[in-house]
């Protein structure tokens, strides 16, 4: 993959991720950490967006879920109702009253946005009151949806439904406000760059997603992770909060869960578990011994 297609894949994998590419007979990567009193945490890298053709999911996912007492995800998807979620997003994503996209990005980027949204069948007049970071994510989501990849078919939603059926507790590592705040805090220049690069990479998204997703399903994500994450070097304002700081905060929380004797299944974006600054290495640095499951 080229640098552009790698960046869009990495952004998807870390902030609302990818599709699985076919039903290869392999297992996604997972690690287990033993705790006190018989407790444990098992970490499984997730694909947040999938297609109907990607089902059934690997049997490993069901086995790990059945073993767990509690499901931990980046967000507790039951914690906030959809209307409240939408209100939270709108408050953060709207430009100041009287300001539109044309006022906050260069003319070249504005024209690119207008042309690409028209090609996608989107009405820019309905979106021009939103900040560039939100437009970037919304356009990316619409693009992947047009390719057949849906959040409702992602690993989190699959396990959420199973948790409801089994009456298992769900724990969120973060709040929606926190996740939105990472993007909302980006400087104006970084938001524009993120929007421009997203628009320029949409045509390559399908290939980039498929390659990363195939590596995920086969448990070989390390082969791509360093190249993917390296492309965040152009966006240091995003890499630190989106990857390194979140991984460090999660590691501290997970360490606490190791002490209560229960078994936890931890499902987070796959690239949080491999590459530099990953959660597995951070757990090792704190004296724990994650074991890769075979």
C-alpha positions in Angstrom: 0.0 0.0 0.0 1.2 3.5 -0.7 1.5 6.1 2.1 -1.9 7.6 1.4 -3.8 4.4 1.4 -2.0 3.3 4.6 -3.0 6.4 6.4 -6.7 6.0 5.7 -6.5 2.4 6.8 -4.8 3.3 10.0 -7.3 6.0 10.8 -10.2 3.6 10.2 -8.6 0.9 12.3 -8.0 3.3 15.2 -11.1 5.4 15.2 -13.8 3.4 13.7 -12.2 0.8 11.7 -12.4 -1.7 8.9 -14.0 -4.5 7.0 -12.9 -8.2 7.0 -11.9 -9.4 3.6 -13.4 -12.8 3.1 -13.9 -15.9 5.4 -10.3 -17.3 5.6 -9.9 -20.1 8.0 -7.7 -18.3 10.5 -7.9 -16.6 13.9 -7.6 -13.0 14.8 -4.7 -12.2 17.2 -5.6 -12.3 20.9 -3.6 -12.2 24.2 -4.3 -13.4 27.7 -3.0 -11.9 30.9 -3.4 -13.8 34.2 -4.4 -11.9 37.3 -4.8 -12.6 41.0 -7.3 -15.0 42.4 -7.9 -16.8 39.0 -8.9 -13.6 37.2 -7.7 -12.7 33.7 -8.1 -10.3 30.8 -8.1 -11.4 27.2 -7.4 -8.8 24.6 -8.9 -9.1 21.1 -8.3 -6.7 18.3 -11.5 -5.6 16.7 -12.8 -4.7 13.2 -15.4 -2.1 13.8 -17.1 -2.3 10.3 -17.9 -5.5 8.4 -20.0 -6.8 5.5 -22.7 -9.4 5.4 -20.4 -11.6 3.4 -17.9 -11.5 6.3 -20.2 -13.7 8.4 -19.9 -16.1 10.2 -17.1 -14.5 12.1 -14.1 -16.6 13.3 -15.2 -19.1 15.9 -12.5 -17.8 18.2 -14.6 -14.7 18.9 -17.5 -16.8 20.2 -15.2 -18.9 22.3 -13.5 -15.9 23.9 -16.9 -14.3 24.6 -18.2 -17.5 26.2 -15.2 -17.7 28.6 -15.6 -14.1 29.8 -17.6 -12.8 32.7 -17.5 -9.2 31.5 -17.1 -7.6 28.1 -14.9 -4.4 27.9 -15.0 -2.2 24.9 -13.7 1.2 24.0 -17.2 2.6 24.6 -20.1 1.1 26.5 -22.5 1.2 23.6 -25.5 0.9 26.0 -24.5 3.8 28.2 -26.0 6.6 26.0 -29.2 6.5 23.9 -28.9 7.4 20.2 -30.6 10.8 20.6 -28.2 11.8 23.4 -25.3 10.6 21.3 -26.4 12.7 18.4 -26.7 15.8 20.6 -23.2 15.3 22.1 -21.7 15.0 18.6 -23.6 18.0 17.3 -22.5 20.3 20.1 -18.9 19.5 19.4 -19.0 19.3 15.6 -20.8 22.5 14.7 -18.9 25.6 13.5 -19.7 28.9 15.3 -23.0 30.5 14.3 -22.7 32.3 11.0 -19.6 30.4 10.0 -19.5 27.8 7.2 -16.8 25.4 5.8 -15.7 27.9 3.1 -14.7 30.3 5.9 -12.3 27.8 7.7 -10.5 25.9 4.8 -8.5 27.0 1.8 -10.4 27.4 -1.4 -8.6 24.4 -2.9 -9.8 22.2 -0.1 -13.3 23.6 -0.3 -13.6 22.9 -4.0 -12.2 19.3 -3.5 -14.8 18.8 -0.7 -17.6 20.1 -3.0 -16.6 17.9 -5.9 -16.1 14.7 -3.9 -19.3 15.0 -1.9 -21.2 15.6 -5.2 -19.7 12.4 -6.6 -20.8 10.5 -3.5 -24.4 11.9 -3.8 -24.0 14.0 -0.6 -25.4 17.6 -0.4 -22.6 19.8 0.9 -25.1 22.5 1.9 -26.3 20.1 4.6 -22.8 19.6 5.9 -21.1 22.9 5.5 -21.9 24.1 9.1 -19.7 21.3 10.5 -16.0 21.4 11.5 -13.5 19.8 9.1 -12.7 16.9 11.4 -16.3 15.9 11.5 -16.7 16.2 7.8 -13.6 13.9 7.4 -15.1 11.2 9.5 -18.6 11.6 8.1 -17.4 11.3 4.5 -15.2 8.4 5.4 -18.1 6.6 7.0 -20.3 7.3 4.0 -17.6 6.1 1.6 -17.2 2.8 3.5 -20.9 2.3 3.7 -21.2 2.7 -0.1 -18.7 -0.1 -0.3 -20.9 -2.3 1.8 -19.2 -2.0 5.2 -21.5 -1.3 8.1 -21.0 -0.6 11.8 -24.0 -2.8 12.7 -22.0 -5.8 11.4 -18.8 -4.9 13.2 -17.3 -7.0 16.0 -18.5 -4.6 18.8 -22.1 -4.7 17.7 -22.0 -8.5 17.3 -20.7 -8.9 20.8 -23.1 -6.3 22.1 -26.0 -8.4 20.9 -24.5 -11.5 22.4 -24.0 -9.7 25.7 -27.7 -8.7 25.8 -28.7 -12.3 25.1 -26.4 -13.7 27.8 -27.0 -10.8 30.3 -23.3 -10.1 30.5 -22.1 -6.8 31.9 -20.5 -4.4 29.5 -17.8 -1.9 30.6 -16.5 1.1 28.5 -12.9 2.3 28.7 -13.9 5.8 27.5 -16.9 8.1 27.0 -18.2 9.4 23.7 -17.3 12.9 24.8 -13.7 11.9 25.3 -13.4 10.3 21.9 -15.0 13.3 20.1 -12.8 15.7 22.1 -9.6 14.1 20.5 -10.6 15.3 17.1 -12.3 18.5 18.2 -9.1 19.6 19.9 -7.1 19.4 16.6 -5.7 22.7 15.4 -7.4 24.3 12.3 -4.5 23.4 10.0 -4.5 19.7 11.1 -8.3 19.5 10.6 -8.0 20.8 7.1 -5.1 18.4 6.3 -7.1 15.5 7.7 -10.1 16.4 5.5 -8.0 16.9 2.4 -6.2 13.6 2.8 -9.4 11.7 3.5 -11.0 13.1 0.3 -7.9 12.3 -1.8 -7.7 8.7 -0.4 -11.3 7.6 -0.8 -10.6 5.9 -4.1 -7.9 3.7 -2.5 -9.9 2.9 0.7 -11.3 -0.4 -0.5 -7.9 -1.9 -1.3 -6.3 -0.5 1.9 -9.1 -1.8 4.1 -9.1 -5.2 2.5 -5.3 -5.7 3.0 -5.5 -4.6 6.6 -8.6 -6.7 7.3 -7.1 -9.8 5.8 -4.1 -9.4 8.1 -6.4 -9.0 11.0 -8.4 -12.1 10.2 -5.3 -14.2 9.8 -3.7 -12.9 13.0 -0.8 -11.3 11.1 -1.4 -7.6 11.8 2.2 -7.0 12.8 3.2 -7.3 9.2 1.4 -4.0 8.4 1.2 -2.1 11.7 4.5 -0.3 11.7 3.9 1.1 8.2 0.4 2.1 9.0 1.2 3.9 12.2 4.3 5.5 10.7 2.0 7.5 8.5 0.7 9.3 11.5 4.1 11.1 11.7 2.5 13.8 9.5 -0.2 14.2 12.2 1.6 14.2 15.5 -1.3 16.2 17.1 -3.5 13.2 16.3 -1.2 10.2 16.9 -0.4 11.2 20.5 -4.0 11.5 21.7 -5.5 8.9 19.4 -3.0 6.2 20.0 -0.3 6.6 22.6 -2.2 8.4 25.3 -5.3 6.3 25.0 -3.2 3.1 25.1 -1.5 4.2 28.3 -4.8 5.1 30.0 -6.3 1.8 29.0 -3.3 -0.1 30.4 -3.8 1.5 33.8 -7.5 0.6 33.8 -6.9 -3.0 32.7 -4.3 -3.5 35.4 -7.0 -2.7 38.0 -9.4 -5.3 36.4 -6.7 -8.0 36.9 -7.1 -7.9 40.6 -10.8 -8.8 41.1 -10.8 -12.5 40.2 -13.1 -12.2 37.2 -12.5 -12.9 33.5 -12.7 -10.0 31.1 -12.8 -10.0 27.3 -11.3 -6.6 26.1 -12.2 -5.7 22.5 -10.5 -2.6 21.1 -9.3 -1.5 17.6 -6.8 -4.0 16.3 -3.9 -1.5 15.8 -4.0 -0.6 19.6 -2.5 -4.1 20.2 0.4 -4.1 17.8 3.1 -1.7 16.5 4.8 0.9 18.6 3.2 2.2 21.8 0.8 -0.7 21.9 -1.2 -1.9 24.9 0.5 -5.4 25.0 3.9 -3.8 25.3 2.7 -1.4 28.0 1.4 -4.2 30.1 4.7 -6.0 29.8 6.5 -2.8 30.9 4.3 -2.9 34.0 5.5 -6.4 34.9 2.6 -8.4 33.4 3.1 -11.4 31.0 0.6 -11.4 28.1 0.5 -14.7 26.3 -0.4 -14.8 22.6 -3.2 -17.3 22.1 -2.8 -19.9 19.5 
